[in-house]
Amino acid sequence: MSYVEVPGAKVPIRMWTDPASVEAGAMQQLHNVATLPWIKGLAVMPDVHYGKGATVGSVIAMKDAVCPAAVGVDIGCGMSAVKTSLTANDLPGDLSKLRSKIEQAIPVGAGMHRDPVDPDRLYGFPDAGFGDLWERFDYVADAVKFRRDRALRQMGSLGQGNHFCELCIDTSGSVWLMLHSGSRNIGNELAAFHIDVARGLSHNQGLVDRDLAVFLAATPEMEAYRNDLFWAQEYAKYNRAVMMSLFKEVIRRELRKAKVSFDREISCHHNYVAEERYDGMDLLVTRKGAIRAGSGDYGIIPGSMGTGSYIVKGLGNEKSFNSASHGAGRKMSRTAAKKRFSARDLADQTKGVECRKDSGVVDEIPGAYKSIEQVIDQQTDLVQVVAKLKQVICIKG
């Protein structure tokens, strides 16, 4: 489908979904964002749903301003995927041991590595710039400086919530590795610190929602936030790269006889800010639950833990600010999912997938998410599908 345009206070709201299908709270958030004095455009993805301040699944383009709450607390959260030389026939019939080995290599939940991962010992790790990341840590907000050791040991760990690590098979039978994570606690703490600073600034006192507080260009507060924001985005990128190297090593070791090789990795943020130019203006584009889908850009749009995911290529639609959805999107809150579904429901909806099937992850049940197929169908003018994947192992925190 193409987009539907809904009138907004300062800019029209371009929606790649039926406005009537969007919950009232999320729709109000979109109208709130459209009131911001600095707003130059607002695009809404088909996976849109209620978030903090701004909806998840929205692309906010502003001139000389950025809203830290719209970026979110998991700065740089995103996806990585790589196609392997393996086929489904190379996998063992019982995947439980392989799942256990992956969980041993990559800490999940609140876990972290006992000692920081040595990048020189990682298989195929692109370490260019990794040392510079830690040199730049000396210049992030003083409020998080004491977290350096924890940040080092969390590098290469999954986290919890909707973060996951999966072994997938595409429709041709090829095996893929895929994972979803972000900047862990250090990104969360940097975000929380700057959101609090923004709320106290005088130019934000008359906003319709205090969570939409912004930093303005050419101010010390903006410079401090941009420094920490871009650092956390890099941390998130390397966090996924470390995990992917650990994941590859497990696959190489456990399936040694297959002599596995790997294609080039695909990696994309979906909670981040980028400096981009549209209609002759330099803008700060915030993608909150959206990926960049410029012409030829590869991206990853995952479904829930029992459905499937898509590898896509961007079509470069500037009406969406070269963006596409970041996943299926929730259709009910975590609390609502826990009330409605049971561990038995989870087991039923994840048949054929080697994964947790206990009450601790019921909030991630496929029934709590929108149809990934419908989400893909609603953005055929934004991306083209390259591959469809179905998970056979799914690791949740």
C-alpha positions as MATLAB code, in Angstrom:
seq = 'MSYVEVPGAKVPIRMWTDPASVEAGAMQQLHNVATLPWIKGLAVMPDVHYGKGATVGSVIAMKDAVCPAAVGVDIGCGMSAVKTSLTANDLPGDLSKLRSKIEQAIPVGAGMHRDPVDPDRLYGFPDAGFGDLWERFDYVADAVKFRRDRALRQMGSLGQGNHFCELCIDTSGSVWLMLHSGSRNIGNELAAFHIDVARGLSHNQGLVDRDLAVFLAATPEMEAYRNDLFWAQEYAKYNRAVMMSLFKEVIRRELRKAKVSFDREISCHHNYVAEERYDGMDLLVTRKGAIRAGSGDYGIIPGSMGTGSYIVKGLGNEKSFNSASHGAGRKMSRTAAKKRFSARDLADQTKGVECRKDSGVVDEIPGAYKSIEQVIDQQTDLVQVVAKLKQVICIKG';
ca = [
       0.000    0.000    0.000;
       0.933    3.651   -0.206;
       0.563    5.975    2.730;
      -2.526    7.672    4.123;
      -2.114   11.318    5.100;
      -3.731   12.536    8.310;
      -3.716   16.286    9.079;
      -1.414   17.316   11.920;
      -0.857   20.611   13.704;
       2.499   21.475   12.059;
       2.979   18.710    9.488;
       0.796   16.017    7.934;
       1.100   12.551    9.487;
       1.955   10.030    6.764;
       0.731    6.583    7.805;
       1.589    3.249    6.190;
      -1.350    1.655    7.973;
      -5.083    2.244    8.379;
      -5.443    5.100   10.902;
      -8.575    3.395   12.264;
      -6.462    0.397   13.314;
      -4.176    2.494   15.547;
      -5.037    2.547   19.255;
      -6.287    5.864   20.596;
      -3.289    6.427   22.863;
      -0.816    5.933   20.028;
      -2.826    8.203   17.736;
      -2.752   10.925   20.380;
       1.014   10.565   20.648;
       1.345   11.065   16.895;
      -0.736   14.237   17.045;
       1.360   15.429   20.009;
       4.587   14.982   18.040;
       3.051   16.883   15.114;
       2.659   19.937   17.377;
       6.384   20.331   18.066;
       7.725   23.668   16.771;
      10.786   21.993   15.231;
       8.967   19.193   13.396;
       9.474   18.944    9.621;
       7.926   15.558    8.949;
       6.374   12.511   10.590;
       6.109    9.053    9.008;
       4.286    6.179   10.676;
       5.175    2.557   10.005;
       2.665   -0.349    9.866;
       3.999   -1.789   13.145;
       3.092    1.408   15.037;
       2.028    1.104   18.675;
       2.007    3.098   21.899;
       5.394    4.017   23.390;
       6.922    6.477   25.837;
       6.435   10.021   24.565;
       6.445    8.966   20.918;
       4.992    5.840   19.368;
       7.134    2.864   18.498;
       7.133    2.627   14.711;
       7.492    6.326   13.931;
      10.044    8.407   12.055;
      10.408   11.959   13.344;
      12.301   14.517   11.247;
      13.200   17.769   13.031;
      15.264   20.807   12.216;
      17.944   21.673   14.788;
      16.279   19.619   17.535;
      16.136   16.058   18.841;
      13.896   14.455   21.452;
      15.786   11.977   23.660;
      12.616   10.226   24.882;
      11.571    9.669   21.267;
      14.890    7.947   20.624;
      14.128    5.798   23.652;
      16.168    4.237   26.414;
      17.583    1.363   24.348;
      19.746    3.578   22.174;
      20.973    1.829   19.041;
      18.787   -1.235   19.484;
      18.711   -3.179   16.251;
      19.247   -6.392   14.331;
      22.041   -8.421   12.762;
      21.750  -11.422   10.470;
      24.053  -13.560    8.372;
      23.427  -16.337    5.872;
      25.542  -19.463    6.293;
      26.607  -22.246    3.928;
      24.582  -24.692    6.029;
      21.281  -26.154    4.946;
      18.483  -27.555    7.066;
      19.841  -31.060    6.422;
      23.075  -30.151    8.233;
      21.235  -29.509   11.522;
      20.763  -32.211   14.164;
      17.279  -33.557   14.797;
      17.442  -32.495   18.457;
      18.347  -28.799   18.662;
      18.319  -28.546   22.463;
      22.079  -29.107   22.825;
      22.856  -26.467   20.203;
      20.535  -24.016   21.944;
      22.317  -24.707   25.257;
      25.746  -24.085   23.704;
      24.600  -20.748   22.286;
      23.215  -19.716   25.689;
      26.538  -20.641   27.304;
      28.445  -18.436   24.853;
      26.104  -15.422   24.914;
      24.837  -14.231   28.333;
      21.083  -13.619   28.348;
      18.734  -11.638   30.578;
      20.645   -9.605   33.148;
      23.721  -11.766   32.599;
      27.145  -10.548   31.491;
      30.551  -12.022   30.758;
      32.737  -12.812   33.759;
      35.615  -11.002   32.030;
      35.380   -8.589   29.077;
      35.430  -10.350   25.733;
      38.807  -10.052   23.980;
      38.018   -8.991   20.395;
      41.363  -10.399   19.193;
      40.103  -13.876   20.079;
      36.780  -13.582   18.251;
      36.105  -15.310   14.964;
      35.649  -12.835   12.123;
      35.129   -9.831   14.393;
      35.380   -6.445   12.585;
      37.421   -4.755   15.312;
      38.292   -1.561   13.427;
      37.247    1.270   15.720;
      36.557   -0.941   18.730;
      39.472    0.465   20.732;
      38.457    4.014   19.838;
      34.995    3.328   21.281;
      36.509    2.813   24.709;
      38.848    5.795   24.419;
      35.750    7.926   23.735;
      34.059    6.568   26.850;
      36.142    9.058   28.843;
      34.036   11.839   27.300;
      30.527   10.543   28.046;
      28.403   11.934   30.894;
      30.085   11.806   34.290;
      26.933   10.186   35.687;
      27.840    6.852   34.031;
      31.644    6.874   34.247;
      31.608    4.427   37.157;
      29.763    1.901   34.943;
      32.761    1.249   32.696;
      33.517   -2.231   34.061;
      29.911   -3.332   33.731;
      29.673   -1.897   30.220;
      32.812   -3.807   29.231;
      31.458   -7.090   30.592;
      28.000   -6.574   29.089;
      29.553   -6.076   25.654;
      28.465   -9.201   23.784;
      25.372   -9.969   25.890;
      21.758  -10.224   24.816;
      19.648   -8.551   27.489;
      15.988   -9.310   28.057;
      12.495   -8.255   26.966;
      12.041   -8.656   23.218;
      15.744   -9.214   22.546;
      16.544  -12.584   21.022;
      19.066  -14.781   19.284;
      17.792  -17.156   16.587;
      18.855  -19.899   14.228;
      16.606  -19.686   11.162;
      15.950  -21.455    7.874;
      14.870  -19.584    4.755;
      12.463  -20.835    2.104;
      15.328  -22.317    0.052;
      16.573  -24.332    3.038;
      19.594  -22.166    3.874;
      20.452  -21.575    7.539;
      20.758  -18.041    8.930;
      21.963  -16.629   12.244;
      20.003  -13.652   13.537;
      19.957  -11.566   16.704;
      18.303   -8.514   18.215;
      19.849   -6.352   20.941;
      21.000   -2.839   21.794;
      23.214   -0.764   24.084;
      22.400   -2.688   27.252;
      22.387   -0.871   30.616;
      24.916    1.769   29.640;
      22.660    3.061   26.851;
      19.672    2.985   29.169;
      21.450    5.042   31.823;
      22.763    7.584   29.337;
      19.261    7.985   27.903;
      17.640    8.375   31.329;
      20.206   10.999   32.330;
      19.656   13.129   29.224;
      15.858   12.759   29.238;
      15.876   14.199   32.751;
      18.105   17.103   31.650;
      15.827   17.884   28.691;
      12.701   17.984   30.845;
      14.208   20.777   32.915;
      15.043   23.127   30.033;
      12.962   26.301   29.802;
      11.965   25.939   26.140;
      10.264   22.621   26.938;
       7.915   23.847   29.657;
       4.915   24.512   27.420;
       4.868   21.234   25.514;
       1.730   19.082   25.401;
       3.737   16.124   26.753;
       6.822   16.555   28.937;
       8.245   13.341   27.414;
       8.631   15.266   24.147;
      11.261   17.591   25.635;
      13.991   18.351   23.113;
      17.551   19.551   22.926;
      18.239   22.457   20.555;
      21.182   22.856   18.195;
      24.153   24.976   19.257;
      23.558   24.436   22.976;
      25.849   22.631   25.444;
      23.029   20.238   26.316;
      22.572   19.209   22.682;
      26.301   18.711   22.164;
      26.535   16.557   25.281;
      23.567   14.451   24.208;
      24.797   13.987   20.639;
      28.172   12.865   21.941;
      26.631   10.268   24.255;
      23.929    9.260   21.770;
      26.378    8.473   18.975;
      28.677    6.690   21.423;
      25.814    4.468   22.626;
      24.789    3.741   19.033;
      28.317    2.539   18.345;
      28.279    0.455   21.524;
      25.077   -1.220   20.341;
      26.577   -1.948   16.924;
      29.650   -3.561   18.450;
      27.548   -5.423   21.012;
      25.731   -7.177   18.170;
      28.994   -7.767   16.291;
      30.574   -9.428   19.344;
      27.519  -11.621   19.860;
      27.450  -12.602   16.202;
      31.121  -13.626   16.365;
      30.401  -15.722   19.460;
      27.363  -17.216   17.716;
      29.412  -18.087   14.621;
      32.064  -19.756   16.736;
      29.474  -22.004   18.396;
      28.094  -23.027   15.002;
      31.581  -23.692   13.607;
      32.517  -25.788   16.623;
      29.281  -27.756   17.012;
      28.824  -28.403   13.284;
      32.496  -28.817   12.487;
      31.995  -31.549    9.896;
      29.901  -29.213    7.734;
      32.821  -26.738    7.411;
      30.467  -23.793    7.606;
      31.195  -20.440    5.979;
      29.341  -17.160    6.334;
      28.145  -14.465    3.954;
      28.529  -10.774    4.727;
      26.571   -9.678    7.793;
      23.517   -7.453    7.575;
      23.170   -5.031   10.480;
      20.725   -2.204   11.127;
      19.708    0.013   14.022;
      16.027    0.639   14.666;
      16.196    3.024   17.667;
      18.513    5.824   16.680;
      19.153    9.287   15.250;
      20.786   10.054   11.901;
      21.769   13.314   10.215;
      20.083   13.290    6.798;
      19.074   15.774    4.130;
      15.562   16.105    2.681;
      14.037   18.854    0.532;
      17.230   20.863    0.800;
      17.253   20.802    4.608;
      19.685   19.131    6.998;
      17.475   17.270    9.461;
      17.877   15.103   12.533;
      15.857   11.984   11.771;
      14.809    9.855   14.725;
      13.757    6.319   13.916;
      11.969    4.887   16.936;
      11.163    1.331   15.967;
      12.019    1.864   12.295;
      14.917    0.963   10.033;
      16.633    2.937    7.309;
      15.388    1.745    3.908;
      17.315    3.904    1.462;
      17.654    2.586   -2.081;
      19.598   -0.674   -1.870;
      19.919   -0.665    1.934;
      19.556   -4.149    3.385;
      17.390   -4.440    6.470;
      15.840   -6.973    8.821;
      12.170   -6.987    9.840;
      11.530   -9.693   12.449;
       8.238  -11.232   13.485;
       7.506  -12.811   16.860;
       9.260  -15.826   18.369;
       6.955  -18.367   16.716;
       6.352  -16.858   13.297;
       9.058  -15.677   10.899;
      11.190  -12.761    9.763;
      12.147  -10.986    6.553;
      15.383   -9.802    5.013;
      14.520   -6.783    2.876;
      16.099   -4.241    0.568;
      15.093   -0.584    0.741;
      13.409    1.191   -2.166;
      14.432    4.712   -1.121;
      11.008    6.255   -0.579;
      11.634    9.795    0.677;
       8.008   10.187    1.741;
       8.888    7.825    4.616;
      12.283    9.504    5.067;
      13.833    6.355    3.554;
      12.427    4.218    6.362;
      10.497    0.994    6.948;
       9.091   -0.906    9.916;
      11.346   -2.590   12.460;
       9.194   -5.650   13.145;
       5.671   -6.936   13.565;
       4.841   -4.532   16.399;
       2.853   -5.330   19.503;
      -0.939   -5.427   19.403;
      -1.250   -5.759   23.180;
       0.878   -4.722   26.153;
       3.050   -7.128   28.093;
       0.659   -6.929   31.033;
      -2.337   -7.710   28.820;
      -0.501  -10.639   27.219;
       0.294  -12.154   30.609;
      -3.338  -11.886   31.641;
      -4.683  -13.384   28.423;
      -2.188  -16.166   27.645;
      -0.680  -19.092   29.560;
       2.504  -21.134   29.242;
       0.408  -23.777   27.481;
      -0.660  -21.173   24.897;
       2.984  -20.268   24.409;
       3.905  -23.917   23.821;
       1.095  -24.257   21.282;
       2.096  -21.100   19.402;
       5.809  -22.017   19.260;
       5.494  -25.631   18.097;
       8.542  -26.672   16.121;
      10.742  -24.008   17.717;
      13.410  -24.935   20.272;
      12.862  -22.162   22.839;
      11.689  -21.288   26.336;
       8.038  -22.170   26.798;
       7.560  -21.040   30.398;
       5.535  -18.285   32.040;
       8.596  -16.005   32.156;
       8.318  -15.250   28.434;
       4.541  -15.408   27.931;
       4.575  -11.626   27.299;
       6.542  -12.405   24.108;
       3.984  -14.920   22.802;
       3.215  -14.595   19.064;
      -0.430  -13.778   19.864;
       0.686  -10.496   21.458;
       2.083   -9.275   18.127;
       0.630   -8.123   14.826;
       0.831  -10.335   11.746;
       4.296   -9.928   10.243;
       2.904  -10.843    6.805;
       0.373   -8.017    6.982;
       3.050   -5.581    8.140;
       5.213   -6.512    5.143;
       2.252   -6.210    2.756;
       1.590   -2.663    3.984;
       5.013   -1.362    2.953;
       5.601   -2.713   -0.544;
       6.496    0.826   -1.635;
       9.195    1.006    1.058;
      11.014   -2.341    0.766;
      11.254   -5.445   -1.363;
      11.571   -8.861    0.249;
      14.912  -10.631   -0.270;
      14.355  -13.674    1.950;
      11.783  -15.060    4.361;
      13.154  -16.816    7.442;
      11.581  -19.158    9.981;
      13.283  -19.748   13.313;
      14.030  -23.249   14.591;
      15.898  -22.025   17.688;
      14.863  -18.897   19.569;
      16.755  -17.734   22.657;
      15.088  -15.134   24.877;
      16.449  -13.348   27.907;
];
